[in-house]
Amino acid sequence: MEPEKKLLPNGGYPMHRFEDLESLYFVYISNPQDRDLIRRAYEYAALKHKDQVRRSGEPYIQHPIEVAYILAQLQSGPATIAAGFLHDVVEDTDATIELIEEMFGPDVAKIVDALTKIQRMKLSHMTAEDFEAEDHRKIFLGMANDVRVILVKLADRLHNMRTLDSLSPQRQIALAKETLEVFTPIAHRLGIYTVQSELEDLSLKYLEPQKYATVLQLVNEKYEHRKQSLESLKKRIADILLDHKIPFKMESRVKSIYSIYKKMYKKGHSFDDIYDVLAIRIITESVLNCYEILGVIHSVYKPIPGRFKDYIAMPKPNMYQSLHTSILTGDGQVYEVQIRTEEMDSIAETGVAAHWKYKEGNNYNAKAEQKEIEQKLHWFRDFINVSAEHQEGSASEYMEALSNDIFGANVYVFTPLGKVIDLPSGATTLDFAYKIHTKVGDSAIGAIVNGQHVPLNTVLKTGDVCEIRTSKSARPNDSWLEIAKTNSAKNHIRRALQRRDADLLRQERIKAGRQSLVDAFKMQGIEEAEMVHLIEDSDKLRNEYHYDTFDDLCVMVYGKNPAPGAIIDMLRLRKKAAPRPLPKASKKAKDQVDDKTPVEVEGGVTGLAISFGQCCTPIPGDAIVGFITRGKGITVHRQDCPNVADGKRLVPMHWKADLGVSVYPVDIEVFANDRPNLVYDILQTFAAKSVAVRDLHAHLTGETGTCLVSMTVAVPHAKTLEDCFADLLGVKGVYEVGRVTH
């Protein structure tokens, strides 16, 4: 298929009638019911759009006709062409999807529904960039479900680009930019070259009009200058092939303006250094004929070293196959020669559309076609996986992943069994491992590339044969995030590290919660082994707090719900002891008393050793209580500390009136949504209050994107800490702050 790109004298494109469209699809669609479906879709669209006009002034129905015409050029099926007619009726008229399904069937309705959802972008609370990314994500998610959606969308965009002159310059630039960023990459990946190249040329015309005009002039001048040389070469090659009785057709090909523009302005080549501006394309009957023709041409014309490419033996990811060689002619000119079969030529021009051209009587099945696409286009499964992983979350991250991992994949590496894995430039063996399977990536320890043992950070190149070495004991580590280059591999590694950190955090909490239980039970004269036995045998405890294992309970105790004392009370283990008088301090204890201690026992009791509980780190301003420990004196706790449940061993205490200038350590936790510079902003909050941070540990929790920052800070008073907490809750991403009780 070759879309009609010939411009009319007024600068426009030919306007087609429905009868022109019929002449196209009548060639390959003969079933009366299928033809009737297309005609009914046209008549319904004409009825619904009858009072509407485009900005160019032409009747709106002209746009669906042109979209359907492009789809028929691709020899699409009747449902796809019908959807081309109907793709705007739900969005722009009072038609509904339910009515479309009733009139045209579920297959047409499915495509129209996907296209309508792409159009309906009424999203709030988004930046312009996020809105644009979300729009693009909807396009690709729709395509991941049914490739016919993108065929209609590409045809829709192509006609819109052909009629862009009717829009404002700002809108022209915006649509041209979006076309290059979103539509041409997917057209390229699907191998629809004729649509891709026209979209690229039209986009360049509006984005870089002067450079477009420069390249166009250079191409026209070169063609005029070499026309006679080119025709002479074609005649000479034709004579040679006729002598060897090799069947062939021959045509000339001019490289697209956008492709030349990229080489000149993006890669810095001069126009004269671009060898393949003009090319000869030879189409023959079989693969064997392709190689025969190559051998005959090389026996007569000298090939340019390094310019031969065998895409028949190693097809591109979009199924493109051809032999390319550049030859030097007798007059000193260089031309590219492309050699391929009829089928290869069809796929080279229209890609996936050519491979799945509508064939009557083949019992078309959309799901079966989609599955076959996944098998034939090995990148398409990666595309579906990326789309599935990013249905929620940032649309910008999704588009970045597509751009890098899918559209930017231009390195082709083989597995030992010959399967092709496509990767972006700079990708490593670790990226390759994750492309094979997540479990292979997580357990990778090295690789064998072309028979040589190499590390996971080895960069792969096209043609490498790679095998991944694994170990059951291997686990991802933080350095892997620097090794991996694909977004997909990085996401898998981050999730693995989050699971690891969540496991470590859980183990830390189990340990701390268990120790709190051990200490509390020992105060009741119960050793650890008996404690575990009592707790595990208690259905009452399990029913009350709804936990599955002893470790689960320890985590709950760490979170102070329940406190150890509550468990002891529920198990009815509290000792019935008489009130104890304050112990007399021994001489040794008296020697330990610090007259400068900031607290005192109510009632004027003195001479006792006083220490502060490390479990709750009390500070001035906290309500406090003393806990009597035989032989050790009094330990000061906050009154709400769960480790001081025994009221008979408590003594009232208060802070001294004159504390002087002192600071006290206190442990706190900050929960926040992870982001760059989060810890820096938290530290700045304390610095603004002149509060020193003595210890800090930050890590991701089990919740995706959630960070826990554990800190020890030195403050003079609880009021200072409260002020710091208030300021912390004003830091972007922070949603919870609190003190820690161990």
Secondary structure, DSSP 4 states (H G I P E B T S, - for coil): -----PPPTTS--PPPPHHHHHHHHTTT---HHHHHHHHHHHHHHHHHTTT-B-TTSSBTTHHHHHHHHHHHHTT--HHHHHHHHHTTHHHHSS--HHHHHHHH-HHHHHHHHHHHHHH-----S--HHHHHHHHHHHHHHHHHH-HHHHHHHHHHHHHHHHTGGGS-HHHHHHHHHHIIIIIHHHHHHTT-HHHHHHHHHHHHHHHSHHHHHHHHHHHHHHHHHHHHHHHHHHHHHHHHHHHTT---EEEEEE--HHHHHIIIIIS---GGG-TTSEEEEEEESSHHHHHHHHHHHHHHSEEPTT--EETTTS--TT----EEEEEE-TTS-EEEEEEEEHHHHHHHHHHHHHHT---TTS---HHHHHHHHHHHSHHHHHHHHHHHHTSSS-HHHHHHHIIIIIITEEEEEE-TT--EEEEETT-BHHHHHHHH-HHHHHTEEEEEETTEEE-TTPBP-TT-BEEEEE-TT----TTHHHH--SHHHHHHHHHHHHHHHHHHHHHHHHHHHHHHHHHHHHHTT--HHHHHHHHHT-HHHHHHHT-SSHHHHHHHHHTTSS-HHHHHHHTT--------PPPPPPHHHHHH--TT-SEEETTS--S--EEE-TTT---TTS-EEEEEETTTEEEEEETT-TT---GGGEEEEEE-S---S--EEEEEEEEEE--TTHHHHHHHHHHHTT-EEEEEEEEE-SSTTEEEEEEEEEES-HHHHHHHHHHHTTSTTEEEEEE---
